[in-house]
Amino acid sequence: MTPNNITGMAKLLGLDVIALTDHNTSLNCGAAIEAGKRNGVCVIPGMELTTSEDIHAVCLFPTLERALDWSEYVDNHRIKVKNRAEIYGRQVIMNSEDEEIGEIEHLLIPASEISIMNAHKIVADFGGICYPAHIDRDSLSILSVLGEIDEYCGFTTAELADKTKLEGLRKLHPILDTLNIVTNSDAHYLENMRDAENSMELEELSAECIISFLNRPKG
């Protein structure tokens, strides 16, 4: 999962745009953006945040600078436990040539101090969008942990891992009728990346346009 392998695979799969959303960091986004330019793929800088409730939420940003500012904020608001590479694997930072330029010392998977109830608002202050990830999964999702998506959270979008579950979930959770629904691969390995089966109509292919699209209330 190096920057060039990710963006190269995206190109082979016919994807115009992908988001890089490492757990609780955005430090590899710059390399992925540069590799994406060479491979003809738009890369949105982002993060998969683990909230204080152990809920995963996708965070996307219009620029690398905003994503890195957010990454620093999260780093200052998360539990610091030294990574044991022999157990969890190395946490490498790479450049756009797939060369290692650093390594993150503290384990990235533990929960942050940021609540799911405030995540959307805080991310918006950084110019981005935040929405609950894989809400249909039995763990690390807002529905599995809290049982519902509270209107107070302010979400305009939600993500499903399996879009065939949408109608059943809508019957149980009417709030989904008011949200934009997206399906992402959540790929942790190259073989998990999906073909270009989902689409959205945009004025231009950019992170700004996608974030604006997902931030619109469902009409």
C-alpha atoms as one frame of an Amber mdcrd trajectory, in Angstrom:
protein
   0.000   0.000   0.000   2.569   2.564  -1.111   1.487   5.866  -2.684   2.369
   4.736  -6.223   0.850   1.276  -5.812  -2.398   2.730  -4.488  -2.791   5.367
  -7.180  -1.545   3.016  -9.892  -4.127   0.409  -8.904  -6.797   3.107  -8.839
  -5.902   4.008 -12.421  -6.068   0.366 -13.504  -9.500   0.030 -11.888 -10.804
   3.058 -13.780 -11.176   5.275 -10.704 -11.066   9.039 -11.259 -10.846   9.937
  -7.592  -9.893   8.221  -4.330  -9.415   9.359  -0.747  -6.490   8.391   1.454
  -7.888   7.892   4.969  -5.293   6.298   7.232  -6.310   5.718  10.833  -5.878
   8.875  12.938  -3.242  10.483  10.680  -2.970  12.309   7.364   0.824  12.296
   7.134   0.909  10.131   3.989  -1.608  12.230   2.062   0.960  14.532   0.479
   2.844  11.622  -1.088  -0.384  10.070  -2.349  -1.515  13.352  -3.918   1.769
  13.709  -5.805   1.718  10.072  -6.931  -1.908  10.523  -7.981  -0.990  13.455
 -10.223   1.525  11.288 -12.064  -0.994   8.451 -12.424  -3.924  10.662 -13.434
  -5.951  10.087 -10.254  -7.357  12.817  -8.004  -6.515  12.051  -4.363  -8.558
  13.633  -1.574  -6.557  14.092   1.635  -8.359  12.604   4.615  -8.381  10.431
   7.704 -10.411   7.663   9.294 -10.890   9.062  12.784 -11.474   6.813  15.773
 -13.687   8.792  18.133 -13.737   8.611  21.918 -16.650   6.153  21.641 -14.551
   3.833  19.408 -16.569   4.816  16.331 -14.923   5.238  12.943 -15.647   8.405
  10.988 -14.354   9.501   7.578 -12.838  12.987   7.443 -12.114  14.618   4.056
 -10.429  17.957   3.342 -10.217  20.320   0.361  -6.450  20.826   0.652  -3.426
  19.018   2.029  -2.726  21.933   4.359  -6.151  21.612   6.008  -5.705  17.850
   6.342  -2.293  18.245   7.978  -3.644  20.844  10.400  -6.391  18.381  11.329
  -3.859  15.573  11.651  -1.858  17.646  14.130  -5.032  18.427  16.090  -5.919
  14.734  16.325  -2.359  13.860  17.324  -2.734  16.246  20.262  -6.093  14.700
  21.197  -5.443  10.980  21.118  -4.136   8.326  23.473  -0.356   7.907  23.153
   0.785   4.293  23.401   4.062   3.287  21.793   3.580   1.092  18.753   4.882
  -2.472  18.919   5.806  -3.090  15.315   6.261  -6.815  15.870   2.557  -7.027
  16.761   0.812  -4.226  14.885   3.221  -3.597  12.030   5.283  -0.551  11.220
   3.621   2.836  10.760   5.698   4.263   7.940   5.597   7.745   6.415   6.545
   7.765   2.712   7.335  10.270  -0.004   5.854  10.237  -3.493   8.689   8.007
  -4.733   7.663   5.250  -2.288  10.704   5.921  -0.116  10.453   5.802   3.667
  11.012   9.217   5.237   9.780   8.570   8.767   7.845   6.364  11.133   5.063
   7.206  13.583   6.078   6.226  17.095   2.705   5.969  18.789   0.077   3.394
  17.860  -2.567   4.901  15.583  -5.533   2.595  16.195  -6.579   3.616  19.764
  -9.467   6.020  20.263  -8.994   9.772  20.222 -10.524  12.204  22.718 -12.914
  13.540  20.050 -16.573  12.559  20.439 -18.717  11.498  17.490 -21.234  14.057
  18.739 -18.810  16.928  17.994 -16.679  15.491  15.189 -18.640  16.977  12.271
 -18.514  20.483  13.733 -14.825  20.323  14.625 -13.842  18.992  11.196 -15.953
  21.723   9.570 -13.889  24.281  11.481 -10.886  22.871   9.600 -12.723  23.250
   6.288 -13.552  19.556   5.863 -16.437  17.137   6.117 -16.895  14.289   8.570
 -19.373  11.426   8.300 -19.850   8.084  10.086 -18.034   5.196   8.405 -19.413
   1.737   7.507 -22.568   2.246   9.593 -23.827  -1.230   8.674 -20.964  -3.084
  10.356 -21.274  -4.844  13.702 -18.321  -3.067  15.282 -16.638   0.347  15.201
 -19.734   1.928  13.649 -22.111   4.540  15.006 -25.095   2.167  14.836 -23.302
  -0.719  16.555 -22.058   1.532  19.367 -24.863   4.067  19.883 -27.775   2.347
  18.124 -28.792   5.501  16.248 -27.489   8.569  14.415 -28.427  11.593  16.491
 -29.524  14.695  14.577 -27.372  16.719  16.982 -24.256  15.295  15.269 -25.043
  17.425  12.209 -24.071  14.830   9.594 -25.149  15.346   5.988 -23.680  12.033
   4.780 -23.246   8.450   5.973 -21.225   5.561   4.570 -22.343   1.983   4.025
 -19.930  -0.875   3.431 -22.681  -2.863   1.679 -25.207  -0.687  -0.138 -27.639
  -3.606  -0.500 -28.405  -3.142   3.212 -29.646   0.415   2.748 -33.394  -0.239
   2.444 -33.456  -2.433   5.530 -31.503   0.122   7.537 -33.788   2.945   6.398
 -36.764   1.145   7.915 -34.962   0.928  11.251 -33.320   4.360  11.093 -35.498
   6.964   9.289 -32.742   9.586   9.642 -30.996   7.866   6.726 -33.708   9.252
   4.432 -32.296  12.717   5.161 -28.633  11.863   4.511 -26.502  11.442   1.418
 -25.362   7.813   1.269 -21.950   6.795  -0.068 -20.261   3.429  -0.462 -16.476
   3.201  -0.278 -14.105   0.250  -0.484 -12.413   0.939   2.901  -9.501  -0.925
   1.311  -6.649  -1.882   3.625  -4.976  -3.928   0.869  -4.661  -3.370  -2.879
  -6.841  -6.398  -3.612  -9.689  -4.788  -1.630  -9.888  -1.786  -3.966 -13.051
  -1.838  -6.073 -13.819  -1.178  -9.718 -15.394   2.137 -10.725 -18.950   1.106
  -9.855 -20.068   4.247  -7.981 -20.272   7.797  -9.306 -21.418  11.331  -8.586
 -22.000  14.269 -10.937 -19.614  17.140 -10.248 -18.890  20.497 -11.850 -15.194
  19.624 -11.725 -13.054  16.788 -10.431 -11.602  18.169  -7.219 -11.611  17.589
  -3.495 -13.416  20.900  -3.016 -16.285  19.893  -5.297 -16.708  16.478  -3.700
 -16.755  17.927  -0.181 -19.260  20.573  -1.277 -21.420  17.859  -2.865 -21.413
  15.715   0.292 -22.078  18.717   2.522 -25.312  19.595   0.725 -28.466  18.661
   2.610 -30.300  15.917   0.759 -32.926  17.588  -1.407
